[in-house]
């Protein structure tokens, strides 16, 4: 239902995924700079930004669609019950995973409460802009990055 059904040889899809990773890295950098005040851009920090953005794009683009599609196919009931519940629950779990990624990998050493607050807000900003990017790519290229959500 997500990227596993898209032909990876399709250059447009591959370019959109690379653009999404770069945009998420930029969004994470801006969000971290605004909320936490991190201004340094050493190599380790840039690599952590790219790693977290890659995981976020894969979580949002692949995991959400794959899990919802898989649960929908395994649902034994005639009107699918579990697929609807999964469609509502999986994005919340992905958001929680993103908050933990941001807290433990991206944010510099700060107090425990400050790290949680910053992680939550950076996660909200990041997911909002990812879904906005998905809407824009759907309008211009008819190829959404996030399928089924």
C-alpha positions in Angstrom: 0.0 0.0 0.0 3.0 2.3 0.4 6.4 2.3 -1.2 6.5 -1.5 -1.6 3.9 -1.3 -4.3 5.6 1.5 -6.2 8.1 0.7 -8.8 11.4 1.7 -7.3 12.8 2.2 -10.7 10.4 5.0 -11.2 12.8 8.0 -11.1 10.1 10.4 -10.0 9.4 8.5 -6.9 13.0 8.1 -6.0 13.6 11.8 -6.5 10.6 12.6 -4.4 11.9 10.4 -1.6 15.3 12.0 -1.7 13.7 15.4 -1.7 11.5 14.4 1.3 14.5 13.2 3.3 16.4 16.5 2.6 13.3 18.6 3.4 12.7 16.6 6.6 16.3 17.2 7.6 15.9 20.9 7.0 12.6 21.0 8.9 14.3 19.2 11.8 17.2 21.6 11.7 14.9 24.6 11.7 12.6 23.1 14.4 15.6 22.2 16.6 17.2 25.6 16.1 13.9 27.4 17.0 12.9 25.3 19.9 16.1 24.2 21.5 18.5 26.9 20.2 21.0 24.5 18.7 23.1 26.6 16.3 26.1 24.4 15.7 26.3 22.4 12.5 29.2 20.0 13.0 29.4 16.9 10.9 28.1 14.6 13.6 25.0 16.7 14.0 24.3 16.8 10.2 24.7 13.1 10.0 22.3 12.6 12.9 19.8 15.0 11.2 20.0 12.9 8.0 19.7 9.6 9.9 16.6 10.8 11.8 15.1 12.3 8.7 15.6 9.0 6.8 14.0 7.0 9.6 11.1 9.5 9.8 10.4 9.3 6.0 10.6 5.5 6.1 8.3 5.4 9.1 5.8 7.7 7.6 6.0 6.6 4.0 6.4 2.8 4.4 5.4 1.7 7.9 2.0 3.5 8.1 0.8 2.2 4.7 2.2 -1.3 5.2 0.8 -1.9 8.6 -2.6 -0.5 7.8 -2.7 -2.5 4.6 -1.5 -5.7 6.3 -4.0 -5.4 9.1 -6.8 -4.6 6.6 -6.0 -7.9 4.7 -5.9 -9.9 7.9 -9.2 -8.6 9.2 -11.6 -11.5 9.3 -14.8 -9.4 9.6 -16.9 -8.5 6.6 -16.9 -4.8 7.3 -13.3 -4.4 8.3 -13.1 -3.5 12.0 -9.4 -3.7 12.7 -8.3 -1.8 9.6 -10.2 1.3 10.7 -8.7 1.1 14.2 -5.2 0.6 12.8 -5.7 3.5 10.5 -6.3 5.7 13.6 -3.7 4.1 15.9 -0.6 3.6 13.7 0.0 7.3 13.0 -0.1 7.9 16.8 2.5 5.2 17.3 4.7 6.6 14.5 4.5 10.0 16.1 5.6 8.5 19.4 8.5 6.8 17.7 9.5 10.1 16.1 9.4 11.9 19.5 11.7 9.2 20.9 14.1 9.5 17.9 14.3 13.2 18.3 14.8 13.0 22.0 17.6 10.4 22.1 19.4 11.1 18.8 18.9 14.7 17.8 18.5 17.0 20.8 21.7 18.0 22.5 22.2 17.3 26.2 19.6 19.3 28.2 17.4 18.7 31.1 15.0 15.8 31.0 11.8 17.9 30.9 13.3 20.3 28.4 14.2 17.4 26.1 10.7 15.9 26.2 9.0 19.3 25.5 11.3 20.1 22.7 10.9 16.6 21.2 7.2 16.8 21.2 7.1 20.2 19.5 9.7 19.3 16.9 7.8 16.1 16.2 4.5 18.0 15.7 6.2 20.5 13.3 7.9 17.8 11.4 4.9 15.6 10.8 2.7 18.6 9.9 5.2 19.6 7.2 5.6 16.0 6.0 1.9 15.7 5.4 1.9 19.1 3.8 4.7 17.9 1.4 2.6 14.8 0.7 -0.4 17.0 -0.3 1.8 19.2 -2.5 3.5 16.2 -4.3 0.0 14.6 -4.8 -1.2 17.8 -6.5 1.7 18.3 -8.8 3.0 14.8 -9.5 0.0 12.6 -8.8 2.4 10.5 -6.8 1.9 10.8 -3.1 4.8 9.8 -0.8 2.3 8.5 1.8 -0.3 6.1 0.5 -3.5 5.3 2.2 -3.3 8.0 4.9 
